[in-house]
């Protein structure tokens, strides 16, 4: 490591002059990269003999917020040149697939390797989590008969928890509470806006072991993110493992894959508070349907697992191996 300020917080934070030789020492059949946005990885890409040992890439970027202007076109050209170094790319979902196609990756070079969480761990804790919810609602002060809208994540601008709070107030849902779980820069503002309104509750970040309980308390889970940085939204995977219906904005990377309108949830135009309020009203207008949406979530998420992610990698490796024999 030769960086003056080592770390992943900036481009020059990773500088490893011996990276190529160290990877070569493993005598790999292929090399998989998950990132390239550091000086050391750019250096590796240009030095590595990809004709001898092929490179693969797995990323999750999308263009749900299309960039514009000259800089965007220049960036497209540069990224397209980078992707020419890879024999195959693994895509995590539909929006990510379109991103790779936009940058010139051919369909026969793309392999589905979905974003996933440890599904079986969540599945195994469903009943235990449901039992824990009774005491937790009492601890938080949420009326036992209230249904719950949940936001779980960082209280930061890109996640737009304020949009959800405003939509909740606008929706005026009877016997429904809003629970915001997390912490971050917007916490003070959120609590100030919630002060005069009943049935808005807060809980700090929950330990990973408590996340099944966190999702189990919800009747619906909402991720209202805005902008291009919500490349997937693994919280939605976790919520669906607990058979929760979901509402996400159109800027959330997993929206096209995991949220099937009126089957397990709803989507709304990112940043549109009124549209989100309407989604909340629609979701709670039919309690029996909402429960069915949750069961459908559980079924959908079963196909987004580590097994499927691994299978995509295996298919990519098999394909590039077969191609190498043809030369």
Sine and cosine of phi, psi and omega as CSV:
sin_phi,cos_phi,sin_psi,cos_psi,sin_omega,cos_omega
0.00,0.00,0.85,-0.53,-0.04,-1.00
-0.88,-0.48,0.14,0.99,-0.01,-1.00
-0.92,0.39,0.65,-0.76,0.04,-1.00
-0.94,0.35,-0.55,0.84,0.02,-1.00
-0.79,-0.62,0.98,0.20,-0.12,-0.99
-0.89,0.46,0.56,-0.83,0.06,-1.00
0.58,-0.81,0.23,-0.97,-0.04,-1.00
-1.00,-0.04,0.17,0.98,-0.07,-1.00
-1.00,0.08,-0.10,1.00,0.05,-1.00
-0.42,-0.91,0.29,-0.96,-0.14,-0.99
-0.83,0.55,-0.67,0.74,-0.07,-1.00
-1.00,0.04,0.13,0.99,-0.07,-1.00
-0.96,0.29,-0.33,0.94,0.05,-1.00
-0.88,-0.47,0.95,-0.32,0.06,-1.00
-0.71,-0.70,0.97,-0.25,-0.08,-1.00
-0.85,-0.53,1.00,0.01,-0.06,-1.00
-0.85,0.53,-0.45,0.90,-0.06,-1.00
-0.99,-0.14,0.22,0.98,-0.09,-1.00
-0.86,0.50,-0.70,0.71,-0.02,-1.00
-0.86,0.51,-0.75,0.66,-0.03,-1.00
-0.91,0.41,-0.57,0.82,0.01,-1.00
-0.93,0.37,-0.63,0.78,0.04,-1.00
-0.94,0.35,-0.64,0.77,0.03,-1.00
-0.86,0.50,-0.53,0.85,-0.02,-1.00
-0.89,0.46,-0.39,0.92,0.04,-1.00
-0.98,0.19,-0.22,0.97,-0.08,-1.00
0.78,0.63,0.82,0.57,-0.06,-1.00
-0.96,0.28,0.41,-0.91,0.13,-0.99
-1.00,0.08,-0.40,0.92,0.05,-1.00
-0.33,-0.94,0.32,-0.95,0.01,-1.00
-0.80,-0.61,0.80,-0.60,0.01,-1.00
-0.97,-0.24,0.83,-0.56,0.08,-1.00
-0.95,-0.31,0.61,-0.80,0.06,-1.00
-0.95,-0.31,-0.08,1.00,-0.09,-1.00
-0.31,-0.95,0.36,-0.93,0.12,-0.99
-0.57,-0.82,0.13,0.99,-0.14,-0.99
-1.00,0.06,0.66,0.75,0.09,-1.00
-0.67,-0.74,0.47,-0.88,-0.05,-1.00
-0.82,0.57,-0.67,0.74,-0.04,-1.00
-0.89,0.45,-0.62,0.78,-0.04,-1.00
-0.97,0.25,-0.57,0.82,0.11,-0.99
-0.88,0.47,-0.69,0.72,0.02,-1.00
-0.87,0.49,-0.66,0.75,0.03,-1.00
-0.89,0.46,-0.70,0.71,-0.03,-1.00
-0.86,0.52,-0.68,0.74,-0.07,-1.00
-0.98,0.20,-0.44,0.90,-0.03,-1.00
-1.00,0.02,-0.46,0.89,-0.12,-0.99
-0.93,0.36,0.69,-0.73,0.04,-1.00
-0.99,0.11,1.00,0.00,-0.08,-1.00
-0.97,0.26,-0.22,0.98,0.09,-1.00
-0.97,0.25,-0.52,0.85,0.00,-1.00
-1.00,0.09,-0.72,0.69,0.04,-1.00
-0.78,-0.62,0.93,-0.37,-0.11,-0.99
-0.93,0.38,0.46,-0.89,0.04,-1.00
-0.96,-0.28,0.62,-0.79,0.12,-0.99
-0.85,-0.52,0.44,-0.90,0.02,-1.00
-0.71,-0.70,0.67,-0.74,0.12,-0.99
-0.82,-0.57,0.87,-0.49,0.00,-1.00
-0.68,-0.74,0.04,-1.00,-0.01,-1.00
-0.68,-0.73,0.31,0.95,-0.01,-1.00
-0.91,0.41,0.39,-0.92,0.08,-1.00
-0.58,-0.82,0.12,-0.99,0.03,-1.00
-0.85,-0.53,0.62,0.78,0.02,-1.00
-0.92,0.40,-0.34,0.94,0.15,-0.99
-0.87,-0.49,1.00,0.05,-0.13,-0.99
-0.87,0.50,0.78,-0.63,0.06,-1.00
-0.96,0.26,0.41,-0.91,-0.01,-1.00
-0.73,-0.68,0.28,-0.96,0.09,-1.00
1.00,-0.08,0.08,-1.00,-0.05,-1.00
-0.88,0.47,-0.68,0.74,-0.02,-1.00
-0.88,0.48,-0.59,0.80,0.01,-1.00
-0.91,0.42,-0.65,0.76,0.03,-1.00
-0.92,0.40,-0.65,0.76,0.04,-1.00
-0.90,0.44,-0.68,0.73,0.02,-1.00
-0.88,0.47,-0.64,0.77,0.03,-1.00
-0.86,0.50,-0.68,0.73,-0.01,-1.00
-0.91,0.42,-0.66,0.75,-0.02,-1.00
-0.91,0.41,-0.73,0.69,-0.01,-1.00
-0.90,0.44,-0.62,0.79,0.03,-1.00
-0.88,0.47,-0.61,0.79,0.05,-1.00
-0.91,0.42,-0.64,0.77,0.02,-1.00
-0.88,0.47,-0.71,0.71,-0.06,-1.00
-0.93,0.38,-0.32,0.95,0.08,-1.00
-0.91,0.41,-0.28,0.96,0.01,-1.00
-0.98,0.21,-0.25,0.97,-0.11,-0.99
-0.98,-0.19,0.69,-0.72,0.04,-1.00
-0.97,0.25,-0.45,0.89,0.00,-1.00
-0.40,-0.92,0.45,-0.89,0.06,-1.00
-0.80,-0.61,0.61,-0.79,0.04,-1.00
-0.98,-0.21,0.83,-0.56,-0.01,-1.00
-0.95,-0.31,0.57,-0.82,-0.12,-0.99
-1.00,-0.05,-0.28,0.96,-0.03,-1.00
-0.09,-1.00,-0.05,-1.00,-0.12,-0.99
-0.90,0.44,-0.69,0.72,-0.01,-1.00
-0.91,0.43,-0.61,0.79,0.03,-1.00
-0.93,0.37,-0.61,0.79,0.06,-1.00
-0.85,0.52,-0.73,0.68,0.00,-1.00
-0.90,0.43,-0.54,0.84,0.05,-1.00
-0.89,0.46,-0.73,0.68,0.02,-1.00
-0.90,0.44,-0.65,0.76,0.02,-1.00
-0.89,0.45,-0.63,0.77,0.04,-1.00
-0.85,0.52,-0.52,0.86,-0.01,-1.00
-0.99,-0.16,0.36,0.93,0.21,-0.98
1.00,0.00,0.14,0.99,0.02,-1.00
-0.98,0.18,0.80,-0.60,-0.03,-1.00
-0.95,0.30,0.50,-0.87,0.00,-1.00
-0.82,0.57,-0.58,0.81,-0.03,-1.00
-0.97,0.24,0.00,1.00,0.10,-1.00
-0.97,-0.25,0.02,1.00,-0.08,-1.00
-0.94,-0.33,0.71,-0.71,-0.08,-1.00
-0.71,-0.71,0.74,-0.67,-0.07,-1.00
-0.97,0.26,0.87,-0.49,0.03,-1.00
-0.68,-0.73,0.99,0.14,-0.24,-0.97
-0.91,0.43,0.49,-0.87,0.19,-0.98
-0.90,0.43,0.68,-0.73,-0.07,-1.00
-0.52,-0.85,0.30,-0.95,0.15,-0.99
-0.87,-0.49,0.00,-1.00,0.00,-1.00
-0.98,0.21,0.98,0.20,-0.11,-0.99
-0.77,0.64,-0.74,0.67,-0.11,-0.99
-0.88,0.47,-0.53,0.85,0.04,-1.00
-0.90,0.43,-0.68,0.74,0.02,-1.00
-0.94,0.33,-0.68,0.73,0.01,-1.00
-0.83,0.55,-0.66,0.75,-0.09,-1.00
-0.93,0.35,-0.31,0.95,-0.10,-1.00
-0.96,-0.29,0.16,0.99,-0.08,-1.00
-0.85,0.53,-0.80,0.60,-0.07,-1.00
-0.92,0.40,-0.67,0.75,0.02,-1.00
-0.88,0.47,-0.65,0.76,0.00,-1.00
-0.91,0.42,-0.65,0.76,0.01,-1.00
-0.88,0.47,-0.61,0.79,0.03,-1.00
-0.93,0.36,-0.62,0.79,-0.03,-1.00
-0.94,0.35,-0.42,0.91,-0.05,-1.00
-0.88,0.47,-0.59,0.81,-0.06,-1.00
-0.85,0.53,-0.75,0.66,0.00,-1.00
-0.94,0.34,-0.59,0.80,-0.05,-1.00
-0.93,0.37,-0.65,0.76,0.06,-1.00
-0.87,0.49,-0.65,0.76,0.02,-1.00
-0.91,0.41,-0.66,0.75,0.02,-1.00
-0.89,0.45,-0.63,0.77,-0.01,-1.00
-0.98,0.22,-0.34,0.94,-0.03,-1.00
1.00,-0.04,0.17,0.99,0.02,-1.00
-0.98,0.22,0.80,-0.60,0.02,-1.00
-0.82,0.58,0.68,-0.73,-0.09,-1.00
-0.86,0.51,-0.53,0.85,-0.06,-1.00
-1.00,0.06,-0.06,1.00,-0.02,-1.00
-0.98,0.18,0.64,-0.77,0.22,-0.98
-0.99,0.13,0.37,-0.93,-0.20,-0.98
-0.79,-0.62,0.75,-0.67,0.19,-0.98
-0.99,-0.15,0.76,-0.65,-0.08,-1.00
-0.89,-0.46,0.73,-0.69,0.29,-0.96
-0.89,-0.46,0.80,-0.59,0.03,-1.00
-0.76,-0.65,0.93,-0.38,-0.03,-1.00
0.23,-0.97,-0.15,-0.99,0.01,-1.00
-0.96,0.27,0.64,-0.76,0.08,-1.00
-0.99,0.10,0.98,0.21,-0.05,-1.00
-0.72,-0.70,0.36,-0.93,-0.12,-0.99
-0.81,0.59,-0.66,0.75,-0.08,-1.00
-0.91,0.41,-0.44,0.90,0.00,-1.00
-0.99,0.15,-0.35,0.94,0.06,-1.00
0.83,0.56,0.74,0.67,0.08,-1.00
-0.90,0.44,-0.45,0.89,0.04,-1.00
-0.91,0.42,-0.56,0.83,0.06,-1.00
-0.87,0.50,-0.68,0.73,-0.01,-1.00
-0.92,0.40,-0.68,0.74,0.01,-1.00
-0.87,0.50,-0.71,0.70,0.00,-1.00
-0.91,0.42,-0.63,0.78,0.02,-1.00
-0.91,0.41,-0.62,0.78,0.04,-1.00
-0.88,0.48,-0.71,0.71,0.02,-1.00
-0.90,0.43,-0.63,0.78,-0.02,-1.00
-0.94,0.35,-0.57,0.82,-0.07,-1.00
-0.94,0.34,-0.51,0.86,0.02,-1.00
0.78,0.63,0.85,0.52,-0.04,-1.00
-1.00,0.05,0.80,-0.61,0.02,-1.00
-0.96,0.28,0.65,-0.76,0.07,-1.00
0.82,0.57,0.66,0.75,0.07,-1.00
-0.73,-0.68,0.72,-0.70,0.04,-1.00
-0.92,-0.39,0.44,-0.90,0.10,-1.00
-0.95,-0.33,0.80,-0.60,0.03,-1.00
-0.88,-0.47,0.86,-0.51,0.03,-1.00
-0.95,-0.32,0.90,-0.44,-0.06,-1.00
-0.92,-0.39,0.87,-0.49,0.02,-1.00
0.49,-0.87,-0.34,-0.94,0.02,-1.00
-0.31,-0.95,0.25,-0.97,0.02,-1.00
0.48,-0.88,-0.13,-0.99,-0.15,-0.99
-0.88,0.48,-0.46,0.89,-0.06,-1.00
-1.00,-0.04,0.09,1.00,-0.11,-0.99
-0.87,0.50,-0.72,0.69,-0.02,-1.00
-0.88,0.48,-0.71,0.70,0.00,-1.00
-0.90,0.44,-0.66,0.75,0.03,-1.00
-0.87,0.50,-0.73,0.69,-0.04,-1.00
-0.93,0.37,-0.57,0.82,0.05,-1.00
-0.90,0.44,-0.69,0.73,-0.02,-1.00
-0.94,0.33,-0.41,0.91,-0.03,-1.00
-1.00,0.03,-0.23,0.97,-0.14,-0.99
-0.81,0.58,-0.71,0.70,-0.11,-0.99
-1.00,0.08,0.06,1.00,-0.10,-0.99
-0.87,-0.50,0.78,-0.63,0.04,-1.00
-0.96,0.27,0.33,-0.94,0.13,-0.99
0.94,0.35,0.45,0.89,0.23,-0.97
-0.89,-0.45,0.84,-0.55,-0.14,-0.99
-0.81,-0.59,0.43,-0.90,-0.01,-1.00
-0.79,-0.61,0.56,-0.83,0.13,-0.99
-0.63,-0.78,0.57,-0.82,0.00,-1.00
-0.94,0.33,0.15,-0.99,0.09,-1.00
-0.77,0.64,0.67,-0.74,-0.01,-1.00
-0.98,-0.17,0.65,-0.76,0.11,-0.99
-0.83,0.56,0.52,-0.85,-0.05,-1.00
-0.82,0.57,-0.53,0.85,0.02,-1.00
-0.92,0.39,-0.34,0.94,-0.01,-1.00
-0.99,-0.13,-0.02,1.00,-0.04,-1.00
-0.90,0.44,-0.60,0.80,0.08,-1.00
-0.84,0.55,-0.68,0.74,0.05,-1.00
-0.90,0.44,-0.62,0.78,-0.02,-1.00
-0.86,0.51,-0.71,0.71,0.01,-1.00
-0.97,0.25,-0.55,0.83,-0.04,-1.00
-0.91,0.42,-0.42,0.91,0.00,-1.00
-0.95,0.33,-0.30,0.95,-0.13,-0.99
-1.00,0.01,0.56,-0.83,0.22,-0.98
-1.00,-0.05,-0.37,0.93,0.12,-0.99
-0.40,-0.92,0.56,-0.83,-0.01,-1.00
-0.91,-0.41,0.71,-0.70,-0.09,-1.00
-0.85,-0.53,0.73,-0.69,0.11,-0.99
-0.80,-0.59,0.99,-0.15,-0.14,-0.99
-0.99,-0.11,0.48,0.88,-0.15,-0.99
-0.81,0.59,0.46,-0.89,0.00,-1.00
-0.74,-0.67,0.67,-0.74,0.01,-1.00
0.98,-0.21,-0.01,-1.00,-0.12,-0.99
-1.00,-0.01,0.09,1.00,-0.12,-0.99
-1.00,0.01,-0.22,0.98,0.05,-1.00
-1.00,0.05,0.97,0.23,-0.15,-0.99
-0.92,0.39,-0.40,0.92,0.08,-1.00
-0.60,-0.80,-0.96,0.28,-0.06,-1.00
0.96,-0.28,0.92,0.38,-0.07,-1.00
-0.90,0.44,-0.33,0.94,0.07,-1.00
-0.86,0.51,-0.52,0.86,0.02,-1.00
-0.94,0.35,-0.65,0.76,0.10,-0.99
-0.83,0.56,-0.75,0.66,-0.06,-1.00
-0.89,0.45,-0.69,0.72,0.00,-1.00
-0.88,0.47,-0.65,0.76,-0.02,-1.00
-0.93,0.36,-0.50,0.87,0.10,-1.00
-0.88,0.48,-0.49,0.87,0.05,-1.00
-1.00,-0.03,0.27,0.96,0.04,-1.00
0.86,0.50,0.69,0.73,0.05,-1.00
-0.99,-0.17,0.70,-0.72,0.20,-0.98
-0.93,0.37,0.38,-0.92,-0.12,-0.99
-0.67,-0.74,0.48,-0.88,0.16,-0.99
-0.79,-0.61,0.79,-0.61,0.03,-1.00
-0.71,-0.70,0.38,-0.92,0.07,-1.00
-0.99,0.16,0.25,-0.97,-0.01,-1.00
-0.95,0.32,-0.13,0.99,0.05,-1.00
-1.00,-0.06,-0.02,1.00,0.01,-1.00
-0.99,0.11,0.80,-0.60,-0.14,-0.99
-0.85,0.53,-0.53,0.85,-0.07,-1.00
-1.00,0.08,-0.03,1.00,-0.16,-0.99
-0.83,0.56,-0.71,0.71,-0.06,-1.00
-0.95,0.32,-0.40,0.92,-0.08,-1.00
-1.00,-0.07,-0.72,0.70,-0.19,-0.98
-0.98,-0.18,-0.34,0.94,-0.08,-1.00
-0.94,-0.33,0.95,-0.32,0.01,-1.00
-0.97,-0.25,0.92,-0.39,-0.13,-0.99
-0.81,0.58,0.79,-0.61,0.02,-1.00
0.90,0.44,0.25,0.97,0.15,-0.99
-0.93,-0.38,-0.71,0.70,0.07,-1.00
-0.67,-0.74,0.12,0.99,0.01,-1.00
0.26,-0.97,-0.35,-0.94,-0.06,-1.00
-0.58,-0.82,0.39,-0.92,0.15,-0.99
-0.85,-0.52,0.37,-0.93,0.02,-1.00
-0.60,-0.80,0.41,-0.91,0.02,-1.00
-0.88,0.47,0.81,-0.58,-0.06,-1.00
-0.82,0.57,0.72,-0.69,0.02,-1.00
1.00,0.05,-0.11,0.99,-0.04,-1.00
-1.00,-0.07,0.99,-0.11,-0.07,-1.00
-0.90,0.43,-0.65,0.76,0.00,-1.00
-0.90,0.44,-0.65,0.76,0.04,-1.00
-0.89,0.45,-0.62,0.78,0.04,-1.00
-0.91,0.40,-0.66,0.75,0.04,-1.00
-0.87,0.49,-0.64,0.77,0.03,-1.00
-0.91,0.42,-0.60,0.80,0.05,-1.00
-0.89,0.45,-0.65,0.76,0.03,-1.00
-0.90,0.43,-0.69,0.73,0.03,-1.00
-0.88,0.48,-0.70,0.71,-0.02,-1.00
-0.89,0.46,-0.70,0.71,-0.03,-1.00
-0.87,0.48,-0.67,0.74,-0.09,-1.00
-1.00,0.00,0.03,1.00,0.01,-1.00
-0.96,0.27,-0.26,0.96,-0.06,-1.00
-0.59,-0.81,1.00,-0.01,-0.07,-1.00
-0.85,0.53,-0.63,0.78,-0.01,-1.00
-0.91,0.41,-0.66,0.75,0.03,-1.00
-0.91,0.42,-0.63,0.78,-0.01,-1.00
-0.88,0.48,-0.64,0.76,0.04,-1.00
-0.90,0.43,-0.64,0.77,0.04,-1.00
-0.91,0.42,-0.59,0.80,0.07,-1.00
-0.86,0.51,-0.64,0.77,0.01,-1.00
-0.89,0.46,-0.69,0.73,0.02,-1.00
-0.90,0.44,-0.58,0.81,0.04,-1.00
-0.93,0.37,-0.58,0.81,0.08,-1.00
-0.84,0.55,-0.71,0.70,-0.01,-1.00
-0.86,0.51,-0.65,0.76,-0.01,-1.00
-0.94,0.35,-0.68,0.73,-0.02,-1.00
-0.89,0.47,-0.70,0.71,-0.12,-0.99
-0.94,0.34,-0.29,0.96,0.03,-1.00
-0.88,0.47,-0.39,0.92,0.01,-1.00
-1.00,-0.03,0.04,1.00,0.03,-1.00
-0.89,-0.46,0.98,0.19,-0.13,-0.99
-0.74,-0.67,0.16,-0.99,0.07,-1.00
-0.87,0.50,-0.54,0.84,0.01,-1.00
-0.88,0.47,-0.73,0.68,0.01,-1.00
-0.92,0.39,-0.61,0.79,0.02,-1.00
-0.89,0.46,-0.68,0.73,0.01,-1.00
-0.92,0.39,-0.62,0.78,0.00,-1.00
-0.89,0.46,-0.61,0.79,0.05,-1.00
-0.88,0.47,-0.67,0.74,0.03,-1.00
-0.90,0.43,-0.67,0.74,0.02,-1.00
-0.88,0.48,-0.68,0.74,0.01,-1.00
-0.90,0.44,-0.65,0.76,0.03,-1.00
-0.89,0.46,-0.71,0.71,0.00,-1.00
-0.89,0.45,-0.67,0.75,0.01,-1.00
-0.89,0.45,-0.66,0.75,-0.03,-1.00
-0.91,0.40,-0.72,0.70,-0.03,-1.00
-0.94,0.33,-0.46,0.89,0.07,-1.00
-0.93,0.37,-0.68,0.73,0.01,-1.00
-0.90,0.43,-0.62,0.79,0.03,-1.00
-0.90,0.43,-0.63,0.78,-0.05,-1.00
-0.91,0.42,-0.50,0.87,0.02,-1.00
-0.95,0.31,-0.33,0.95,-0.05,-1.00
-0.99,0.15,-0.26,0.96,-0.05,-1.00
-1.00,0.01,0.00,0.00,0.00,0.00
